[in-house]
């Protein structure tokens, strides 16, 4: 019980130990000379792969290859 009290007290007091960070003034949004992040246009479809339909595959062999106990002889 004493150990828990000391742990809670330590955690509570450690939150009060560091001084708060100073507030940074933000630039006026109406100022046209205010710094702004670079904006780069990126196409929405950049980096996508082309997907085309493929032919049918033999489904019986595919199912047999992933079935439980695949590779065992019947």
HUFEN-V413118 format. One record per backbone hydrogen bond with DSSP energy under -0.5 kcal/mol. CO is the residue of the C=O (numbers start at 1). NH is the residue of the N-H. If there is no record, write none. Layout:
co->CO nh->NH
co->CO nh->NH
This chain:
co->1 nh->5
co->2 nh->6
co->3 nh->7
co->4 nh->8
co->5 nh->9
co->6 nh->10
co->7 nh->11
co->8 nh->12
co->9 nh->13
co->10 nh->14
co->11 nh->15
co->13 nh->16
co->14 nh->17
co->14 nh->18
co->28 nh->31
co->30 nh->32
co->31 nh->34
co->38 nh->40
co->43 nh->46
co->45 nh->48
co->50 nh->52
co->57 nh->59
co->58 nh->62
co->59 nh->63
co->60 nh->64
co->61 nh->65
co->62 nh->66
co->63 nh->67
co->67 nh->70
co->69 nh->72
